[in-house]
Amino acid sequence: LRTFCFKDAKTLCNQERLAAKQTTFSEASNRTSVLECLHRNAAHVQSEPCKRHLTKRMSMAAGDIRYDMSMAVACYKEIRGVCKSVQPGGGRMQMCLESNKAQLSSKCAMKLQQRSQTQATNWRYKHGVFSDCKQERKKFCSDVKEGGNRVSVCLQDHLNEASFSAECRSAVSRDEVKATGDVRLLPEVHDQCKPDIQNLCPKVVPGRGRVLRCLKLKRSEIALPGCRAAILRQMMRSTENWKLDRPLAEKCMGDVVKLCQDVPPGRVHDCLRKHEDQLSADCRQEEARLEAMEAEDIRLKPFVRRLCEGAIDKHCKNIDPGEARVLTCLKEKAGEAGFPAQC
């Protein structure tokens, strides 16, 4: 670290650098370290060797907590307690901590949140995605620049490709479900929507998908085009996988287990609606809300969109999506000769 990052540390993290020289090893591990500071300021690091070193260190730490001293110290009691049977490596210790958030001390929970936010910015910091998706990244996302979660977003967009390995598909899906629970783990949303979050959802506490839900409900009031596009993409993704709508997933989990356990994620909403009279009141309300939202924009109906692709190109090509305009057009043209039967 000193070899590659001395100048950047002196410029960006001099206070931490000086403090680290005056404290014992355990005290330095407990305080905000030079490495932590450099991670936070990675966008401002000038030295290319330092950037490569930080990326390597973060990638190693994501797979094995023994390479992440500050988190190992902050979560020492939890590692020795609730996760004592977990073998370090393979990202297992962090997954254990995330699975037992209710039992974490405030110090450990804060460090875990900080680490998750850092990892969200680069696919190399996500152990499962990086270890299982190298071939898919090369095949589908080779021209995508790293950073800003761009590689992970690209992999999500190609998730249904036939050549995707089961391991990569599973890793990307797990990561996406985790991220949609907290908007701070979605740089592509959080960075685009900061002003709108402050204006529209100032009192909403991040976590459990609450901020995303607020933005979806107030999507017509969103001012920034980039934020509107990011929220539309999140809405489209959640129609493909019910688990990506965290509030809905929490309220419908029991119903899915009971009625739709063997149904693919992209068909769960259809399954729940077929069993509407058997749904719990909370789940029925969530599905009704989602169905009303889908009725506004055909892009939120992936199954219909796929079946009607030819009809849209032929009959409704120049109509802007939204406010049910494309769906209305299709209904008006459905009786014409040559209209695709499947649509």
N, C-alpha and C positions, 0 to 999 in steps of 0.2 A: 504493500500500500504506500509506504514512504517512497519507494523507488519510482513508482508510476504516477503518484498523485500528490507529491509534496507541494508543488506550486498551486494546484487547484485547492488543496486543503488550506493552505495559507491564505488564499484569496477568499474562499467561500466559507471556511469553517475554522477560522483562526481561534475563536473563543474555545471551541471544543478541543482543538489541537493543544492549546496551552493548558487547559484543564486536565487533559489526559496525561500530560507530563508530570503533574503534581499530585496524582492520586494513586492509590494501590490498584492492583489488577481488578479486584472485585468491585471496588468503587467505580472504576472507569467503566466496567461492564454495566453497572446499574444506571449510570448517567447516559445522556445522549452522546454517543461516541462519534469519532471522526467519520467512521464508515457510515453510520446512520445519517449524518449530516450530508455526506457526499451523495448518498442515495436520494435524499430529499431534493438535492440540488443538481441531480444528474443532467437536467436539461441545460445547465449553465457550465458544466465541466468542459474545458477547452482541450485538454490533452487527449488525443486518440488512444494512446496506451492506457491512460487512466479509465477512459470509457470502457475499453475492452475488459480491463481488470474488474471493474465494478459489475459488469454484465456477467462475467464468469463467477464472481463471488455470490451474486444473487441467485444465479442458476444452481450453484452447489447448495446454497442454503435452503432453497425451495425443496430440494430432495432430501436433505438431511439436516436436522436441527442442530447437530453438532458443529456445523459450519456457520451457525447463526448465534453467536455468543450472547448478544443482547436479549434475544428472545428466549434462549435457554436459561438465562439468569432470571428474567422476568417471570417465566413460567416453571421455575424449578420445582415448586411444591406440586404443581399439577402433573408434571412429568413423572415425579416420584409417587404421585397419588393416583388420580383417576386414569392416567395413561401408563402406569408402571409395567403393564404386561405388553406394551407395544414396542416392537423392535424398531429402532431408528433406521431411516433409509426409506427410499421409495415414496417420500412425502407422507409416510404413515403417521408420524407424530403430529404434524400440523392438522391432518384430517381428524385425528383423535381429539385434539383441542377444539376444533371447530364443531365436532359432534357433541361436545360437552360444555357448550358456552355457559349454560346456566350454573355450572359449578366452578367457573374460573374466577380468580380474584380480579379486582379492578385493574391491577397492574398488568396481569397477564392478558386480560381481555383487551386493554388498550394497545398493548404491543401487537397482539394478533390482528387487530383492526388495521393498525399502521402497516403491518407486513402485507396484509391482503390488498390494501390499496396500492402499495408499491408493486406487488406482483401483477396486479390488474393491467399495468401499463405495457407489459411485454410478454409475449408467449413463452419466451425462454425462462421466465420466472415462474411459470406454471408447470410444475414437475410432470404431471400426467400428460398434459398436452404436448409439451416439448419432447418427452421421451417416446410417446406413441404416435406422433403425427409428422415426423420428419419427411416421410415419403409424400404424404398428402400436401404438405406445405410446398414441397418441390414441384409437385404436379399441378396444383391448382392456384397457388399463391406465390409463385416464385418472384413475381414482379411487384409484390406488395412490400412497402417499406416497413421495417420494424418500428415499434413504438406506438403509443396511443391506442393500443389494443387492436391495431389494424389487422394483424395476421390472424388473431382469434376470430374477428368478425368475418374475415374471408373464409376461414374454415367452417364457420357456422353456415355461411351462405351456400356451401357445397356439401353440406352434411348428408344429403340424400343421394349423392353420387354413388353409383354401383361399386366403384373401385375403392371406396372408403373402407379401411379395415374396421373390424368390429371394435378393436381396442381404441383407435383414434375416435371413432364415433362416440363411444362411451365416455372418453376423457373430455371431449369438447362439450358433450351434453351436460356432464357433471359441472364443468366450469361455468357454463351458461346459466344453469339453474342457480348455482351459488351466487353469481353476479347479479342476477335480476332481483335478488332479495335486498340489495343495497345499492342505490344509484351511485354511490361513491366508488363502486367496483366496476362501473361502466363508464370509462373515460369518454367513449364516443357519445354518450348521453350527457354526462355531468359537465364536460367541458363546453358543450354546445348550449346547455340549458341553464347555466348558473344564474343569469339575470331573471329568467322566467321562474326558476325555482324560488328565488328570493321574492319575486312579485306575487306569484300565485300560490305558493305553498310554504310561506315563511315559518309557520308553526308546526309543520309536519316533521316528525322525528325520523331520520333515516333508519332503515331496517325493515324487514318483513314486507318489502315491496311497497311501502306506504308512499314514498315520494313518486315513484313511477305511477301508482294508482292515481294520485292527485293530478299529475300532468295529463294522464289519459282522460280523466273526467273533465279537465279544463282545457282540452286540446284546442277548442275553438278560440280561446283567449291567448294562446301562445303567440308571442310577438316575433320571435326570431325564426326565420326560415330553416336554419340549420337544426334548431330544436324541434320544429314541427316534423322535419324529415326523420330525425332520430326517434321520436316518439312513434311515428307511423311504422317505422321498421320494428320497434319493440312490439307493437300491437300485431303486426303481421307474424312475427316470430311466435308470439303466444298462441296464435290460432293453429300453428303447426305443432305445438307442444304445450299441453295444458299446464305443465309444471312451471312454465315461465311466467305465469300470472300468479304470483305468490299468494295474494289474498284469496283468490279463487281456489288455488290448490289446497290451502289450509282448510277451507270450508267444505271442499268436496272430496277430501282424501278418503273418508269413510265410505262415501257413495261410490267412488271409483273402485275401491277394494271389493265392495259388495256386488256391484253391478257390471263393472267394465274392466275387471282385473287383467284379462288377457288381450285387451284391445290395444293396438299400436297407439303411441302418444298423439299422433296427428288425427286420430279418429275418436278420441275420448269424448270430445264435446258432442259429436253426433250421437254417440252411445248414451250419454247422460240425458240428452233431449228426447231420445226414444223412450226413456224410462222416467219421464218427467213426473208422472204421478207417484213414483216411488222415491223421489229425491227428498232429502232433508230440506227444511224451509230455507236455511242459509244457502245451500248449494243451488236450489231452484232460483233464488233471487240473483245469485251470481251469474248463472247461465242466462237468465232473462236479460240482465244488464249487458252481457257480452253479445247476445243475439241482436239486441237493439243497436249496439255499436257496429256490428258486422253489416247490418242492413244499410248503413250509410255509405259503405265503400266496398266495392267488389274485391279490392285488394286484401280485404280481411276475410274473404271466403276462398281459401286456396283450392279447395276441391272444385268449386263452381268455376273458378278462374281457369283452372287447367282444362276442364271439359268445354269451356266456352271460348277458348283462346282464338279459334278460327272465326267464330261468330263476331267476336269483338273487333278483330282486324277488318272484317268485311263490312259490318253494319254500324259499328259504334267507335270507329278508330279515332276520330277527332274530338271525342267527348271527354272532358276532364273528369277523373274519378272524384268521388265525394258527393255528399248529399243525395246518394242513391241514383245519380244520373245515369251511370252505365247500366245498372240493373234495370232501371226504368226503360232505357233504350232497348235492351235485350227483350224485355217483356213485350214491347210494342212491335218488335220485328219477328217475334217467335212464330207467328202464323205465316210468314212469307215463304215462298218456294225456295228450297235450297238451304233453309236454316238447319244447322246440324242437329240431328235427332238427340244426340247425347246431351246437348246443351238445353 
